[in-house]
Amino acid sequence: MKRFIYLFCFISFFNFVSVLQQIIYFNSIIKYVVPVLFFVSALTLYLKSKPSWLINNTDKVIYYLFSSFTFFLLIDSIRFEVFYLQEFFVGELYLFPYLLPIFMLNITIDSFNLKLYLSIIKKLLLPGIFILFVIIFNLNFENWYFHVHLYELLLFGFPILFLLLNFFSNKRIKISLYIIFILILFIASYYGRRSLFGDIVLLFGFRQLIKISSETISKFSMALKFSFLFLMIIPVILLYSENIFQLSVFQRGLNKEGWEESRGQVLEEFFSDFGSAKDWIIGRGLNGTVRRTLGGANEEGQGRGIENGFLMLILKGGNLYFFFVLYFFLRAFYLGWFKSNNDFTKAFSALLLIHLLGMIGFNIPIFNHRYMLLWLAIPICFSMYYRGLSNQQVKELIIPR
């Protein structure tokens, strides 16, 4: 399990190398190391483990139907060519985002290894802040994609740490998390990345909901931290603009018109091409394409993906696959948020709902750390053991000092 945790934390390195290779050429064999090792480690744990977290017969039936349908999609995608193996292991949007969730659902991380995981991502906060400042002083619209992957290289665990902030008594960690939140919010605003901006805002909202629901947080402490956050945001905004609405995210628009301007044509082409009953029920498979004339299209005007999480799931596996995903995400959220004695499972359940809400704008299935963490969060939210712990027990057993 320890090897799995370390490899899990290295997934962001694979994503970064994939982006870097588009900028400077180097031997692509480097890209294969992390995904191959992670696949082997996850497969080993999958074969050794059982989904003991399943609560009732309905959960079990849905789980086995989901597994069977996923393996059907995998078998249906097989192409007898060398390029297929390359896509299998390094295609971030191809097989791994659909196969690995089945493996993740079989893995319930024990408290010792959860503590190890949180310890690793906590140690990356300070170097992550340094990278964020480097990005801010080198902002360039042509480099936005590289910059996002650059800070994700170290700050892939920021969302869960931010949601777990109540458990940390170290003021340095708390201040670091708030600084990271503000800097990422500013970067997302500057580059006009509305999906990222929305996810960060939702993250802050759920963080406050968890804080309010905790009996250990006083109203005075809450007001103090809101004031601190407000005071920190002001200089960051003034650093680049006299008017917040000059930031790209506001220029592009957060309303319906702004969203349609960037997504409208893509969605129109999807719905005009995606029409048969079979398409809507079981999708077009992992090799499936849809008509598109904008970025990502081939010579025939077809693309393998669409910038909408819900439609991406439907394209690959139809409403059937979408139903399975929705079932586990919503049920895990319900159990982790409403049927728990602690803020720990609330934090993991919040990640699931934030992702679902963000799928309207983007949040497509992808082989990266954050998407894999969502599927590891489901067994945690289902687990009666984790939901039964008190906040004090969580702090003693799981939270690193």
C-alpha positions, 0 to 999 in steps of 0.5 A: 500500500505504501508503494501505491501511495507514493506512485499516486503522488507521482501521477502529477509528474506524469501529467507535467512531463506530458505537457512539457514534452509538447514544449521541448522534445525529449525521449517519451519513454520517461512518460511511461514509467509512472503510469505503468508502475501505478497501473501495476500497483493498482491492479495488484491491490484490486486483485487482492482486495474486495469492496468491503465498503458496500453497504447494501444489496443495491450498492453491490448490484450497481457496483458489479454492473458498473464493473461489468460495463466498464470491462465491456467498454475496455474490451470493445476498445481493443485495437490490434495496433502498436499505437493502442498500447501507447494510448493505453498507458499514456493517453490521459483521456483514453482508457485509464480514466475509465479502467482505473476507477474500478481499481480505486473502488476496491481500495480502502486506504487504511488510516496509517497510509492516509496519514502518510498521504496527507503528510506528503502533500502537506510537505509540498505546500511551501515549495508550491507557494514558491512556484505560484509566485514564479507563475504570477510574476511570469503571467503569459496567456500563451503559457496558461496550460503549462502554468496550471500543470506546473503548480499542479506538480506540487499542489495536487493535494491542496483541495483536500488539505484546504477542506481539512483545515479544521484539523491543523493546529499549526498556524503556518499550515493554515496561512500557507493554505489560505495563501495558496487559495488566493494565488490560485484564485487570482491565476484562474481569474487572470487566465479566464479559466472559468471552470477552475475559478468556479471549482476554487470558489466552490472549494471555499464555500464547502470549506466554510460549510464544514467550518460552520458545522464544526462545534469546535470553531467559534464565531469570533475565529470564523470572523477573524479568518474571513477578515484575514482572507479579505485583507490578503485578496486586496493586494493581490488584485491591486498588484495587476489591476486597478479594476477587478473586472479587467481580469480575464475571467470577468471579461470573458463573462461568467454568465450564460452568454459568456459560457455559450461563446466558448462552448456553444458551437461545440455543444451544438455540434455534439447534439446535432451528431449524437442522435441515435438511441444506442448513442444515448444508452451505451455511448460510442465507446472509448474510441468513439468520436463526435463531430466538431470543427474547433480544437481537437478535431481530426481531418474528418472533422471528428474529435474524441472528446468534448469540454463538458464532463457530463457529455464526455461520460455520455459520449464514451459510455452513454447514460448508462455509464453516467448513471453509475458515476452519478450513483456512486458520487451522490451516494458517497456524498450523502453518506460522507456528509449527512451520515458522519460523525466527523469533518474528515469524511465531509471533506472527501464528500465535498470533493465529489460534489464540487467535481459534479457541479464543475462538470457543467463547465469542464471537469472531464474524466482524465488520468490525473491525481485529482480525478483518481482521488475522487474514486478513492474518496468513495470507499472512504465516504462509504466506510462505516469505520471512517464515518464513525470516528470523532474529530478527535479520533481523526486528528489522533489517527490520521492527521499528520502533525 
